Amino acid sequence: MDIIRAAIDRPIAVIAAVLMAVMFGYVSLQTIPIQLAPDVENPVISITTNWPGAAPAEVEREIVNRQEEVFKGLEGLERMTSSSKDDEGQITLEFSIDTNMDKALLLVANRLDRVGDYPDEASEPTLSTSGDDDNAIAWFVIRRTAGNDAPVHQFGDVAEDLVQDRLQRVAGVARV
C-alpha cells in the first residue's frame, strides 16, 4: 500500500496529522527564542588606576578627571564612563563597532602617557580590552589525583607556564 492510497483511504488521519504539525509548529514558534540580530556589544577598553589609601573624591580629582581630559576626542570613542572608589579609579571607553581595537589600544596608551604628575603612591594605570561585564565562559580546574604526592604549587607552575601561555595565544581570548 503506497502513501497516496493510504492518504485517500484515511482523510481524517491526514487532517489530524496536518493539524498536529501546525500546532507543534505554532508552539515551537512561541517557545523557541528567535533572534534576528545578535546582541553586539561595542568594543571596550578599561583603564584602572590604584591609589592605596585615597578617598574616592581624591581619586576622581587627582587621577580620573585628568585621564578623562586626555581621552576626549579619541577616534571612534562613542561613550566614556568613569567611577571612583576607595583606592581605585576606573574609566571605561566604549568604541564603535568598526573601530580597529589594536589602533585604539595604542592611541589610548599614548594619550595615557600624556597624563603626568600622578600621586607618588598611585600605581601605573593598567589597560584591559575586556569590560567588567565579561563573565568567564570556561574554568580550568587542576586537582591532584589519588596517589600523586607532588606539591600543589607545582601544578600551578605547570598551569602558568604551559596552559596559560597557550590559551593566551588563542585569538579572541581576552583574559586567562
C-alpha positions in Angstrom: 0.0 0.0 0.0 1.6 3.2 -1.0 1.3 6.5 0.9 -1.0 8.2 -1.6 -3.5 5.3 -1.4 -3.4 5.5 2.5 -4.0 9.2 2.5 -7.0 8.8 0.2 -8.5 6.0 2.2 -8.0 7.8 5.6 -8.7 11.6 5.1 -9.4 12.1 8.8 -5.9 10.8 9.7 -4.3 13.2 7.1 -6.3 16.1 8.6 -5.2 15.2 12.1 -1.6 14.9 11.1 -1.7 18.3 9.3 -3.3 19.9 12.4 -0.8 18.3 14.7 2.1 19.6 12.6 0.6 23.1 12.5 0.1 23.0 16.3 3.6 21.8 17.0 5.0 24.5 14.7 3.0 27.2 16.5 4.0 26.0 19.9 7.7 25.9 19.0 7.4 29.3 17.3 6.2 30.7 20.6 8.7 28.9 22.9 11.9 28.8 20.9 13.7 32.2 21.1 14.3 33.7 17.7 16.8 36.4 17.4 17.1 38.2 14.0 20.0 40.3 15.1 22.6 39.1 17.6 23.5 41.1 20.6 26.5 43.1 19.6 28.4 44.9 22.2 30.8 47.7 21.4 34.4 47.1 22.0 35.6 48.3 25.4 38.9 49.4 26.9 39.1 49.8 30.6 41.7 51.8 32.4 42.2 51.1 36.1 44.5 53.1 38.4 45.1 52.1 42.0 45.9 54.6 44.7 46.1 52.9 48.1 44.7 54.9 51.0 42.9 57.5 48.8 39.3 58.6 49.2 37.0 58.5 46.1 37.0 62.3 45.8 40.8 62.4 45.8 41.0 59.6 43.2 38.5 61.5 41.0 40.2 64.8 41.3 43.8 63.7 41.0 43.5 60.8 38.6 40.2 60.2 36.9 39.5 63.8 35.8 43.0 64.2 34.3 42.6 60.9 32.4 39.2 61.9 31.1 40.5 65.1 29.7 43.1 63.4 27.5 40.6 60.8 26.2 38.2 63.5 24.9 38.0 63.4 21.1 39.6 60.0 20.8 39.0 58.5 17.3 36.0 56.1 17.4 35.1 56.8 21.0 31.3 56.6 21.5 31.0 56.7 25.3 33.2 57.2 28.3 32.2 56.3 31.8 34.2 56.5 35.0 33.9 55.5 38.6 36.0 56.4 41.6 36.0 54.4 44.9 38.4 53.9 47.8 41.9 53.2 46.4 40.8 52.9 42.8 39.6 54.8 39.8 38.3 53.2 36.6 37.5 54.6 33.2 35.6 52.6 30.6 35.9 53.7 27.0 33.3 52.3 24.6 34.2 52.4 20.9 32.2 52.0 17.7 31.9 48.5 16.2 34.1 49.3 13.2 37.0 50.6 15.3 40.3 48.9 14.9 40.9 47.9 18.5 44.7 47.4 18.1 45.0 51.0 16.9 42.6 52.2 19.6 44.6 50.5 22.3 47.7 52.1 21.1 46.1 55.6 21.0 44.7 55.1 24.5 48.1 54.1 25.8 49.8 57.1 24.1 47.2 59.5 25.4 47.5 58.0 28.9 51.2 58.8 28.8 50.3 62.5 28.4 48.8 62.4 31.9 51.6 63.4 34.2 52.2 64.0 37.9 50.3 61.1 39.3 50.4 61.0 43.1 53.5 59.2 44.4 51.5 56.4 46.0 49.4 55.7 42.9 50.3 52.8 40.7 50.7 53.0 36.9 47.3 52.7 35.1 46.5 49.2 33.7 44.7 48.7 30.4 42.2 45.9 29.7 40.4 45.2 26.5 37.6 43.3 28.2 34.8 45.0 30.0 33.6 44.5 33.6 30.5 42.7 32.3 32.5 39.9 30.7 32.0 36.7 32.5 34.2 33.6 32.3 32.9 31.2 29.8 35.2 28.4 30.9 37.0 27.3 34.0 40.2 25.3 34.2 40.5 23.3 37.4 43.6 21.3 38.3 43.3 18.6 41.0 45.7 16.2 42.5 44.9 12.6 41.7 45.0 9.8 44.2 48.5 8.6 44.8 50.1 11.8 43.5 52.3 13.3 46.2 53.7 16.2 44.2 53.5 19.6 45.9 50.4 21.6 44.9 52.4 24.6 43.8 54.0 22.5 41.0 50.6 22.2 39.4 50.2 26.0 39.5 53.6 26.3 37.8 52.6 24.0 35.1 49.3 25.8 34.6 51.0 29.2 34.4 54.0 28.1 32.2 52.2 25.8 29.7 48.4 26.1 29.8 48.1 29.9 30.4 50.7 30.8 27.7 48.9 28.6 25.1 45.4 29.8 25.9 46.5 33.5 25.7 47.7 32.8 22.1 44.2 31.8 21.0 42.5 34.6 19.0 39.5 36.1 20.8 40.6 35.1 24.3 40.6 38.3 26.4 42.0 37.2 29.7 43.3 34.0 31.2 
